[in-house]
Amino acid sequence: MSILTFGWIHSLVLSSYVLVSHGFQHAAFTNRKLPVLHAVDDRLSPETGLEGVSPSRRNLLLTSAVIGSTAFASKASKSPSVNNIPTPAASVLTLEQATEIIGLRCNKKFLHNVIASDYRFLYFGVPDLQSPTIRFDPPDLLLPSAYDSRDAANYFQRLDERMKTELVRPSNGHLGTTNPSEAARWGTPSSVWPLGDCHFAWLADGGNFLGSTGNILVDGLNCGEVSLDDALRNPRTEIMFSGTEGFLTVPIGLDKSLRKALQESFFI
């Protein structure tokens, strides 16, 4: 075999290896599962007493969110900091990383409803929280220690039985509140961002779950006139949530910066 022929074969084999390797890498990237985009209920009742958003404004917000989140994911996938997002074992984040995680991994139904509510946040109290953090706290609503009350634990046990056919209930969920002062009872008020496949429940009339006997709405199904973004717009209501990948918490002191970063990311 001549040296020229051997060189040609070597180059062909090397090129094939590069193409195959690139194909595997491309497949591994494109096959990563991203959360599914969900539609949001546009209905708003004048009887709820909630601050409203016109249907045209809300549709603009949601359309922009879908377009913007796609562009945001493309932009974030090229950002060096995305590749440096800590694992759950080291889950303290910078604000930039937290913003990118919200764009890429936050439950899309929840994120779209936050946008539709004009960026009203849901809050969760976290002791001594100083930086954005991914958390994997086990549900504790059935424990007396959650409210330091056996009566409260009994209430949530009865509520869990009532909601036993639902995908979110006290035994697998956490409670967030739209009222930062209420969240402060448990620690630093922090905006909370459920990750992965999530489900949500809230009271039709707003307010807190403990002691309530009111109608509970789950995932906006048959919810009448009160959708998830309506609940977020209510300044004093709780929303129960469950998720498959934990949740991100961002201290309230970063609210202004986070809101600005999200608005710029989604081109709204």
C-alpha positions as CSV (number, residue, x, y, z in Angstrom):
1,M,0.0,0.0,0.0
2,S,1.4,3.4,-1.0
3,I,2.0,6.1,1.6
4,L,-0.6,8.3,-0.2
5,T,-3.3,5.6,-0.1
6,F,-2.6,4.9,3.6
7,G,-2.8,8.7,4.4
8,W,-6.2,8.9,2.5
9,I,-7.7,6.0,4.5
10,H,-6.4,7.4,7.8
11,S,-8.0,10.7,7.1
12,L,-11.3,9.0,6.1
13,V,-11.4,7.0,9.4
14,L,-10.6,10.1,11.5
15,S,-13.3,12.1,9.8
16,S,-15.9,9.4,10.4
17,Y,-14.9,9.2,14.1
18,V,-15.4,13.0,14.5
19,L,-18.8,12.9,12.8
20,V,-20.0,9.9,14.8
21,S,-18.7,11.5,18.1
22,H,-20.4,14.8,17.2
23,G,-23.6,12.9,16.4
24,F,-23.7,11.2,19.8
25,Q,-23.0,14.5,21.6
26,H,-25.8,16.2,19.6
27,A,-28.2,13.4,20.3
28,A,-27.4,13.5,24.0
29,F,-28.1,17.3,24.1
30,T,-31.3,17.3,22.0
31,N,-32.8,14.3,23.8
32,R,-32.7,16.1,27.2
33,K,-36.3,16.5,28.4
34,L,-37.6,20.0,28.9
35,P,-40.8,20.7,30.7
36,V,-43.9,20.8,28.5
37,L,-45.6,24.2,27.9
38,H,-49.1,24.3,29.3
39,A,-51.9,26.7,28.4
40,V,-53.2,29.0,31.0
41,D,-56.8,29.7,31.9
42,D,-57.7,33.3,30.9
43,R,-60.8,33.5,32.9
44,L,-61.1,36.2,35.6
45,S,-64.2,36.8,37.7
46,P,-65.1,40.4,38.7
47,E,-66.5,38.8,41.9
48,T,-63.1,37.7,43.2
49,G,-62.0,41.2,44.2
50,L,-58.6,40.5,42.6
51,E,-56.6,43.0,40.6
52,G,-57.3,42.1,37.0
53,V,-55.4,42.0,33.7
54,S,-57.3,42.5,30.4
55,P,-57.6,39.4,28.2
56,S,-55.6,41.1,25.4
57,R,-52.8,42.0,27.9
58,R,-52.8,38.5,29.3
59,N,-52.7,36.9,25.9
60,L,-49.8,39.1,25.0
61,L,-47.9,38.1,28.1
62,L,-48.4,34.4,27.5
63,T,-47.5,34.6,23.8
64,S,-44.4,36.5,24.7
65,A,-43.6,34.0,27.4
66,V,-43.7,31.1,25.0
67,I,-41.5,32.9,22.4
68,G,-39.2,34.3,25.0
69,S,-38.7,31.1,27.0
70,T,-37.7,29.3,23.8
71,A,-35.2,32.1,22.9
72,F,-34.1,32.2,26.6
73,A,-33.4,28.5,26.7
74,S,-31.3,28.8,23.5
75,K,-29.4,31.7,24.9
76,A,-28.9,30.0,28.3
77,S,-27.7,26.8,26.7
78,K,-24.7,28.7,25.3
79,S,-23.9,30.4,28.5
80,P,-20.8,29.2,30.4
81,S,-22.5,29.5,33.8
82,V,-25.2,26.9,32.8
83,N,-22.5,24.3,32.6
84,N,-21.3,25.3,36.1
85,I,-24.7,25.0,37.9
86,P,-24.0,23.1,41.1
87,T,-25.4,19.6,41.7
88,P,-28.0,19.0,44.5
89,A,-25.0,18.3,46.9
90,A,-23.8,21.9,46.3
91,S,-27.0,23.7,45.5
92,V,-26.1,27.4,46.5
93,L,-26.4,29.5,43.4
94,T,-25.6,32.9,42.0
95,L,-28.5,35.1,40.9
96,E,-27.5,34.6,37.3
97,Q,-27.6,30.8,37.7
98,A,-30.9,31.0,39.5
99,T,-32.4,33.0,36.6
100,E,-31.2,30.5,34.1
101,I,-32.6,27.6,36.1
102,I,-36.0,29.3,36.3
103,G,-35.9,29.7,32.5
104,L,-34.8,26.1,31.8
105,R,-36.2,23.9,34.7
106,C,-39.0,25.8,36.5
107,N,-42.4,24.2,35.8
108,K,-43.7,26.0,32.7
109,K,-47.3,26.2,33.8
110,F,-46.2,27.9,37.0
111,L,-43.8,30.2,35.2
112,H,-46.3,31.3,32.6
113,N,-48.8,32.1,35.4
114,V,-46.2,34.2,37.2
115,I,-45.7,36.1,34.0
116,A,-49.5,36.5,33.5
117,S,-49.8,37.9,37.0
118,D,-47.3,40.6,36.1
119,Y,-44.6,38.8,38.0
120,R,-46.2,38.3,41.4
121,F,-44.1,35.8,43.3
122,L,-45.0,32.9,45.6
123,Y,-43.1,32.9,48.9
124,F,-41.7,30.2,51.2
125,G,-39.9,30.8,54.5
126,V,-36.4,29.4,54.7
127,P,-34.3,29.8,57.9
128,D,-31.2,31.9,57.4
129,L,-31.3,31.9,53.6
130,Q,-28.8,34.3,52.1
131,S,-28.4,33.0,48.5
132,P,-30.5,31.3,45.9
133,T,-30.7,27.6,46.7
134,I,-32.2,24.4,45.3
135,R,-34.0,22.6,48.0
136,F,-35.3,19.0,48.5
137,D,-37.2,19.5,51.7
138,P,-39.5,16.5,52.5
139,P,-43.2,17.4,53.0
140,D,-44.0,18.1,56.6
141,L,-47.6,19.3,56.7
142,L,-48.7,16.0,58.4
143,L,-46.2,16.6,61.3
144,P,-47.1,18.5,64.5
145,S,-43.8,20.3,64.2
146,A,-44.8,22.1,61.0
147,Y,-47.1,24.4,62.9
148,D,-46.1,23.4,66.4
149,S,-49.6,22.1,66.8
150,R,-51.2,18.6,67.0
151,D,-54.5,20.2,65.9
152,A,-52.9,21.5,62.7
153,A,-51.4,18.1,61.9
154,N,-54.8,16.5,62.4
155,Y,-56.4,19.1,60.1
156,F,-53.9,18.3,57.3
157,Q,-54.3,14.6,57.8
158,R,-58.1,15.0,57.3
159,L,-57.4,17.2,54.3
160,D,-55.0,14.6,52.9
161,E,-57.8,12.0,53.1
162,R,-60.2,14.4,51.3
163,M,-57.6,15.0,48.6
164,K,-56.4,11.4,48.3
165,T,-57.2,11.2,44.6
166,E,-55.4,14.4,43.7
167,L,-51.8,14.6,42.4
168,V,-51.0,17.2,45.0
169,R,-52.1,16.9,48.7
170,P,-50.6,17.6,52.1
171,S,-48.7,14.3,52.2
172,N,-46.6,15.2,49.1
173,G,-46.9,18.9,49.0
174,H,-45.5,22.2,50.4
175,L,-47.4,25.4,51.1
176,G,-46.2,28.7,49.6
177,T,-47.9,32.1,50.2
178,T,-48.3,35.3,48.2
179,N,-47.8,37.2,51.5
180,P,-44.1,37.6,52.4
181,S,-45.0,38.5,56.0
182,E,-46.7,35.1,56.4
183,A,-43.7,33.3,54.9
184,A,-41.5,35.1,57.4
185,R,-43.0,33.0,60.2
186,W,-40.8,30.1,59.0
187,G,-37.6,32.0,58.1
188,T,-36.4,34.3,55.4
189,P,-39.2,35.1,52.9
190,S,-38.0,33.7,49.6
191,S,-39.6,33.4,46.2
192,V,-40.2,29.8,45.4
193,W,-39.9,28.1,41.9
194,P,-41.0,24.5,41.7
195,L,-38.9,22.4,39.3
196,G,-39.8,19.6,37.0
197,D,-43.3,18.0,36.8
198,C,-45.4,19.9,39.3
199,H,-49.0,20.2,40.5
200,F,-50.8,23.0,42.3
201,A,-53.8,23.5,44.5
202,W,-55.4,26.7,46.0
203,L,-58.6,27.8,47.7
204,A,-61.3,29.2,45.4
205,D,-61.9,32.0,47.9
206,G,-58.2,32.6,48.7
207,G,-56.7,32.7,52.1
208,N,-54.8,30.0,54.1
209,F,-55.5,26.2,54.1
210,L,-55.3,25.7,57.8
211,G,-58.9,25.5,59.2
212,S,-60.5,26.2,55.9
213,T,-63.5,24.1,54.6
214,G,-63.7,25.9,51.3
215,N,-63.6,24.7,47.8
216,I,-60.1,23.6,46.7
217,L,-59.0,24.0,43.1
218,V,-56.3,21.6,41.7
219,D,-54.2,22.5,38.6
220,G,-56.9,24.9,37.3
221,L,-59.2,22.0,36.3
222,N,-62.9,23.0,36.5
223,C,-61.7,26.1,38.5
224,G,-64.5,28.3,37.4
225,E,-63.3,31.9,37.4
226,V,-60.1,31.6,39.6
227,S,-57.0,30.4,37.8
228,L,-53.5,30.1,39.1
229,D,-52.4,33.5,38.0
230,D,-55.5,34.9,39.8
231,A,-54.4,33.2,43.0
232,L,-50.9,34.7,42.6
233,R,-52.4,38.1,42.2
234,N,-54.3,37.7,45.5
235,P,-52.0,39.4,48.2
236,R,-53.0,36.9,50.9
237,T,-53.4,33.4,49.7
238,E,-51.6,30.0,50.0
239,I,-50.8,27.7,47.1
240,M,-49.9,24.1,47.7
241,F,-47.4,22.6,45.3
242,S,-45.6,19.3,44.7
243,G,-42.7,18.7,42.3
244,T,-40.4,16.0,41.1
245,E,-37.1,17.9,41.1
246,G,-37.2,20.0,44.3
247,F,-37.6,23.7,44.2
248,L,-35.5,26.8,43.9
249,T,-35.7,29.5,46.6
250,V,-34.4,33.1,46.1
251,P,-34.3,35.5,49.1
252,I,-36.7,38.3,49.0
253,G,-33.9,40.8,49.1
254,L,-33.2,39.8,45.5
255,D,-36.8,40.2,44.3
256,K,-36.1,43.4,42.4
257,S,-33.0,42.1,40.6
258,L,-34.7,38.7,39.9
259,R,-37.8,40.3,38.5
260,K,-35.8,42.6,36.2
261,A,-33.7,39.6,35.0
262,L,-36.8,37.6,34.2
263,Q,-38.5,40.4,32.4
264,E,-35.4,41.0,30.3
265,S,-34.9,37.3,29.6
266,F,-38.5,36.9,28.4
267,F,-38.5,40.1,26.3
268,I,-41.5,41.5,28.1
